């Protein structure tokens, strides 16, 4: 009869990693007990944002890093060195060669997952099925099959999972959400979103690509359920440039912004999307677009006459416009760049009068500071991510639903996947609510 470790390994090789019971390792945490956290993937995102956010609240919330899992030996050593330098670990810190080794331990209560984009969902499945709560970086999933598996696993195990959509923990976004839900804003008529940079090196890791060796990692385990292609250090380290390891712009950037549409409106998915784009500037062998535009139709499935459009655009070759999120109604707009509500663009009296109507102009209001964090340490981290990490920690103890639950991650994944399919096929993609599936027209 095969033991647990062998069974988990077989599951991982099959790209699932989800075949053991959550009750196996789950323990009931006392109010004063330390929450022991394992790191799954010592990535740049973890080093630059998640670790600083964690450290700001670890002492007050009684959370601690106890180990790391990374299939590249260099990353394991770097994790230990980095965390020791920040006084975030002690000499009991362990280094696991893979997630099986980490999840087979008895001294891990929760994990933070910051691996490659296409791995998030399946790594989340393995974590919650093993009885661990999880903080999972976005995008939640890069395929609908993986998204379904992850959502089902989280909801069936009832583990606390926070998806890394940190806008959901920012005070200014909460203010915008409350204003819209109050009805004072009026019906949303249009949303415009941009995410523009001019960074030829964005998502590139040229130095590391030249240094990594296949024998220092586990390429087959890295691929999970993706095609079994030959070793390629670029697909390992620069995965955001290559489909199906990442959708690129939709998964990395659009997932943040389209999530606010779902949150503010209560709509789970777009009714349809068309998109276009290409590799117009950075011809470095990538397969994901460096310029991308998508147009979404949102609204109730049972009322095709009611709804609004979302225009999303992103380019990696000119930074003008930066990151913008504008919500429009007939009475004005919410500007999440300046964090203001204003009557700009609203219906003026001179135009309303001709049609026997009243002017419709919103008041001028501030949404407040984007984020203010009370912390036990000054790490220079991102305040929004810090608030999001704190919310997860608090929910791990209270067992309340976090600000960005798995369902929110599933929903942003649906929008990303629809937009990516529209880009790749050149066709209009719709969501069939009855079948809960995408349809390519």
C-alpha positions in Angstrom: 0.0 0.0 0.0 1.6 3.3 -1.1 2.4 5.9 1.6 1.2 9.5 1.6 4.5 10.9 0.2 4.5 8.5 -2.8 0.8 9.3 -3.5 1.4 13.0 -3.4 4.4 12.7 -5.7 2.4 10.7 -8.2 -0.3 13.4 -8.1 2.2 16.1 -8.7 3.6 14.4 -11.7 0.1 14.2 -13.1 -0.1 18.0 -12.7 -2.7 17.8 -10.0 -1.2 17.7 -6.5 -4.6 17.6 -5.0 -5.4 14.1 -3.9 -5.2 14.1 -0.2 -7.6 15.2 2.5 -7.5 18.7 4.1 -8.1 17.1 7.5 -4.8 15.3 7.3 -2.8 18.3 8.5 -5.3 20.8 9.6 -4.9 22.0 13.2 -7.1 24.3 15.3 -5.1 27.4 16.1 -5.4 28.8 19.6 -5.7 32.6 19.9 -2.1 32.9 21.2 -0.5 30.2 19.0 2.0 31.2 16.4 0.9 30.7 12.8 3.7 28.9 10.9 4.0 30.0 7.3 5.7 28.3 4.4 6.9 30.1 1.3 6.0 28.5 -2.0 8.2 30.1 -4.6 10.9 32.6 -3.6 10.1 35.0 -6.5 10.9 38.7 -7.1 7.3 39.5 -6.1 7.8 37.7 -2.8 11.1 39.4 -2.1 10.0 42.9 -3.1 6.4 43.1 -1.8 5.0 40.1 0.0 7.9 39.6 2.5 8.0 43.3 3.5 4.2 43.3 3.8 4.3 40.1 6.0 7.1 41.5 8.2 5.1 44.6 9.0 2.5 42.6 10.8 4.2 39.3 11.7 5.0 40.3 15.3 1.6 41.8 16.2 -0.3 38.9 14.5 2.1 36.2 15.8 2.9 34.9 12.3 6.3 33.5 11.4 8.1 32.1 8.3 9.3 28.5 9.0 10.4 27.3 5.6 10.6 27.7 1.8 9.9 25.5 -1.1 11.5 26.3 -4.5 12.6 23.9 -7.1 15.7 26.0 -8.0 18.4 25.4 -5.4 19.7 29.0 -5.8 16.3 30.4 -4.9 16.2 28.3 -1.7 19.6 29.6 -0.6 18.7 33.1 -1.5 15.5 32.9 0.5 17.4 31.8 3.6 20.0 34.5 3.2 17.4 37.3 2.5 15.1 36.3 5.4 18.0 36.0 7.9 19.2 39.4 6.8 15.8 40.8 7.7 15.7 38.9 11.0 12.5 37.1 9.8 13.7 33.5 10.5 15.7 31.5 13.0 18.0 28.5 12.7 15.0 26.1 12.5 14.1 27.4 9.0 13.9 24.6 6.5 14.5 24.5 2.7 12.3 22.1 0.8 13.2 21.0 -2.7 9.5 21.0 -3.8 6.0 21.5 -2.5 5.5 17.8 -1.7 8.3 18.1 0.9 6.9 21.2 2.4 3.3 20.1 2.5 4.3 16.7 4.0 5.6 18.5 7.1 3.6 18.9 10.3 5.0 22.3 11.2 3.3 24.4 8.5 -0.1 26.0 9.0 -0.4 28.3 6.0 1.5 29.1 2.8 2.2 32.1 0.6 2.2 31.2 -3.1 4.1 33.3 -5.5 5.2 31.0 -8.2 4.8 31.3 -12.0 1.5 32.6 -13.2 0.2 29.3 -14.7 1.1 27.4 -11.4 -0.9 29.5 -8.9 -4.1 27.5 -9.2 -2.7 24.0 -8.9 -0.3 25.1 -6.1 -3.4 26.5 -4.3 -5.2 23.2 -4.8 -2.3 21.2 -3.3 -2.1 23.6 -0.3 -5.7 23.7 0.7 -6.2 19.9 0.1 -3.3 19.4 2.5 -5.1 21.5 5.2 -3.3 24.8 4.7 -4.7 28.3 4.4 -3.1 30.2 1.6 -2.2 33.7 0.2 -2.2 33.2 -3.6 -0.7 35.7 -6.0 -2.8 36.7 -9.0 -3.6 35.8 -11.6 -5.6 33.1 -9.8 -5.5 30.8 -12.9 -4.5 31.0 -16.5 -6.9 28.3 -17.8 -10.5 27.7 -17.1 -9.9 24.1 -16.1 -7.3 25.1 -13.5 -9.6 27.9 -12.2 -12.4 25.4 -11.7 -10.2 23.0 -9.9 -8.9 25.6 -7.5 -12.3 27.1 -6.7 -13.8 23.7 -6.1 -10.9 22.8 -3.8 -11.1 26.0 -1.8 -14.8 25.9 -1.3 -14.9 22.2 -0.4 -12.1 22.5 2.1 -13.3 25.8 3.5 -9.7 27.0 3.9 -8.9 30.7 4.1 -7.6 31.8 0.7 -6.7 35.4 -0.1 -6.0 36.1 -3.8 -3.4 38.9 -4.4 -5.9 41.5 -5.7 -4.8 44.0 -3.1 -7.0 46.9 -4.4 -9.7 45.1 -2.4 -8.0 46.1 0.9 -7.3 49.8 0.0 -9.4 52.5 1.7 -9.8 54.6 -1.4 -11.2 51.6 -3.4 -13.5 50.8 -0.5 -14.8 54.4 -0.6 -15.4 54.1 -4.3 -17.2 50.8 -3.9 -19.5 52.2 -1.1 -20.3 55.3 -3.2 -21.3 53.2 -6.2 -23.3 50.7 -4.1 -25.2 53.6 -2.4 -26.8 54.5 -5.7 -25.4 58.1 -5.5 -23.1 57.6 -8.4 -25.9 56.4 -10.7 -25.6 53.6 -13.3 -22.1 53.0 -14.6 -22.1 53.9 -18.3 -18.4 53.3 -19.1 -15.1 52.3 -17.5 -11.8 53.2 -19.0 -8.6 51.5 -17.8 -4.9 51.8 -18.8 -1.6 50.3 -17.7 1.2 51.8 -19.6 5.0 51.4 -19.2 8.1 52.0 -21.4 10.3 49.2 -20.1 12.1 46.9 -22.6 13.4 44.9 -19.7 10.0 44.4 -18.0 9.7 40.6 -17.3 13.2 40.0 -18.7 15.8 38.2 -16.6 18.8 38.1 -19.0 21.5 37.7 -16.4 19.7 34.9 -14.6 18.8 33.2 -17.9 22.6 32.9 -18.7 23.3 31.5 -15.2 20.6 28.9 -14.5 21.4 25.3 -15.3 18.8 22.6 -15.9 20.4 20.3 -13.4 19.9 22.9 -10.6 16.1 22.8 -10.9 13.2 20.4 -11.8 12.0 21.3 -15.2 9.4 18.5 -15.4 7.8 19.5 -12.1 7.9 23.2 -13.2 5.8 22.4 -16.3 2.9 20.9 -14.3 0.1 20.4 -16.8 1.6 22.5 -19.6 3.1 20.9 -22.7 6.2 18.9 -22.1 8.6 21.0 -24.0 12.4 20.9 -24.0 14.3 22.8 -21.3 14.1 26.6 -21.9 15.6 28.9 -19.3 13.6 31.8 -20.7 10.3 30.0 -20.2 11.4 29.3 -16.7 12.6 32.8 -15.7 10.8 35.0 -18.2 7.5 33.0 -18.2 5.3 36.2 -18.4 6.5 36.6 -22.0 5.4 33.2 -23.2 2.0 31.6 -23.6 0.7 29.2 -22.1 2.9 29.9 -19.1 1.3 33.3 -18.8 -1.1 35.4 -20.7 1.2 38.4 -20.1 -0.6 41.7 -19.9 -4.1 40.3 -19.0 -2.9 38.1 -16.2 -0.3 40.4 -14.8 -2.0 43.8 -15.0 -5.6 43.6 -16.3 -6.4 41.0 -13.6 -6.0 43.8 -11.0 -8.2 46.3 -12.7 -10.9 44.1 -14.1 -11.4 42.7 -10.6 -12.5 46.2 -9.4 -15.3 46.1 -12.0 -16.6 42.8 -10.6 -16.3 44.1 -7.0 -17.9 47.5 -7.6 -20.8 46.1 -9.7 -21.5 42.7 -8.2 -21.2 41.2 -11.7 -19.1 38.0 -11.9 -18.0 38.1 -15.5 -18.3 40.0 -18.8 -21.0 39.1 -21.2 -18.6 39.3 -24.1 -15.2 40.6 -25.1 -13.2 41.4 -28.2 -9.5 42.2 -28.2 -6.5 42.9 -30.3 -2.8 43.5 -29.9 0.6 42.4 -31.0 4.4 42.5 -30.5 5.1 45.9 -32.0 8.3 47.0 -30.3 10.1 44.4 -28.2 10.9 41.7 -30.7 13.0 39.6 -28.3 11.4 36.2 -29.0 8.4 36.7 -26.8 5.0 35.4 -27.8 2.8 37.5 -25.6 1.8 41.0 -26.8 3.6 44.1 -25.8 0.5 46.2 -26.8 -3.0 45.0 -25.9 -6.6 46.4 -26.1 -9.8 44.7 -25.0 -13.4 45.9 -25.0 -15.8 44.2 -22.6 -19.6 44.3 -22.4 -20.9 44.0 -18.9 -24.4 43.8 -17.6 -27.1 41.4 -16.2 -27.4 38.3 -18.3 -31.2 38.6 -18.1 -31.3 42.2 -19.3 -29.4 42.7 -22.5 -30.6 46.4 -22.7 -28.9 47.3 -19.5 -25.1 47.4 -19.1 -21.9 49.2 -19.8 -18.6 48.9 -21.6 -15.1 48.5 -20.2 -12.3 49.7 -22.4 -8.9 48.3 -21.3 -5.6 49.2 -23.0 -2.0 48.5 -22.1 1.3 49.1 -23.8 4.9 48.4 -22.8 6.5 50.9 -25.2 5.3 54.3 -24.1 4.4 55.3 -20.5 2.1 58.2 -21.3 -1.1 57.9 -19.3 0.4 55.5 -16.8 -2.1 53.5 -14.7 -5.6 54.8 -14.9 -9.0 53.7 -13.7 -12.0 55.9 -14.6 -15.6 55.1 -13.8 -18.3 57.1 -15.6 -22.0 57.7 -15.0 -24.4 60.3 -16.5 -23.6 62.5 -13.5 -19.8 62.5 -13.6 -16.9 60.3 -12.8 -14.8 58.4 -10.2 -11.1 58.9 -10.9 -9.0 56.3 -9.0 -5.8 58.1 -10.1 -6.6 61.3 -8.3 -8.9 59.5 -5.8 -11.8 61.9 -6.4 -15.4 61.9 -7.3 -16.3 64.8 -9.6 -19.1 66.2 -11.9 -16.7 66.1 -14.8 -18.6 65.0 -18.0 -21.9 65.0 -16.2 -25.2 66.2 -17.7 -25.2 70.0 -17.7 -28.3 72.1 -17.4 -27.9 73.7 -20.8 -28.1 70.3 -22.5 -30.7 68.8 -20.2 -33.1 71.8 -20.6 -33.5 71.2 -24.3 -34.9 67.7 -23.6 -37.1 68.7 -20.6 -34.6 67.1 -18.2 -32.8 68.2 -15.1 -29.0 68.7 -14.8 -27.2 65.7 -13.3 -24.0 66.6 -11.7 -22.2 64.7 -9.0 -20.6 66.6 -6.0 -16.9 67.1 -5.8 -15.6 64.6 -3.2 -12.3 63.0 -2.1 -12.0 59.2 -1.7 -9.3 59.7 0.9 -5.8 58.4 1.1 -5.0 55.3 -1.1 -3.7 53.4 2.0 -2.5 54.2 5.5 -1.0 51.3 7.4 -0.3 51.0 11.1 2.6 48.6 11.3 5.1 47.3 13.8 8.0 47.7 11.3 9.0 50.2 8.7 10.1 48.0 5.7 9.4 50.4 2.8 6.9 47.9 1.4 3.7 48.6 -0.6 1.0 49.9 1.7 -1.8 48.4 -0.3 -0.2 44.9 -0.2 0.5 45.4 3.5 -3.2 46.0 4.2 -4.1 43.0 2.1 -1.6 40.8 3.9 -2.9 42.0 7.3 -6.5 41.2 6.2 -5.4 37.6 5.3 -3.6 37.1 8.7 -6.6 38.4 10.6 -8.9 36.0 8.6 -6.7 33.0 9.2 -7.4 33.6 12.9 -11.0 34.7 12.8 -12.0 32.2 9.9 -13.9 35.0 8.3 -13.9 35.4 4.5 -11.0 37.6 3.3 -11.3 40.7 1.1 -10.3 38.8 -2.1 -11.7 35.3 -1.8 -11.1 32.5 -4.3 -14.4 33.3 -6.0 -13.0 36.8 -6.9 -9.9 35.1 -8.3 -12.0 32.8 -10.4 -14.0 35.7 -11.7 -11.0 37.8 -12.8 -9.5 34.6 -14.3 -12.7 34.2 -16.5 -12.4 37.8 -17.8 -8.6 37.3 -18.5 -9.1 34.0 -20.2 -11.9 35.4 -22.4 -9.8 38.4 -23.4 -6.8 36.1 -24.2 -9.0 33.8 -26.3 -10.3 36.8 -28.2 -6.8 38.0 -28.8 -5.6 34.6 -30.0 -8.6 33.8 -32.2 -9.5 37.3 -33.5 -13.1 36.5 -32.6 -15.8 37.7 -30.2 -15.8 35.6 -27.0 -18.9 35.3 -24.8 -19.8 33.7 -21.5 -22.6 31.0 -21.4 -24.1 31.4 -18.0 -26.1 28.2 -18.4 -23.1 26.0 -19.2 -20.7 28.2 -17.2 -18.3 28.2 -20.1 -16.7 30.4 -22.7 -18.0 30.4 -26.3 -16.0 31.6 -29.3 -18.2 33.2 -31.9 
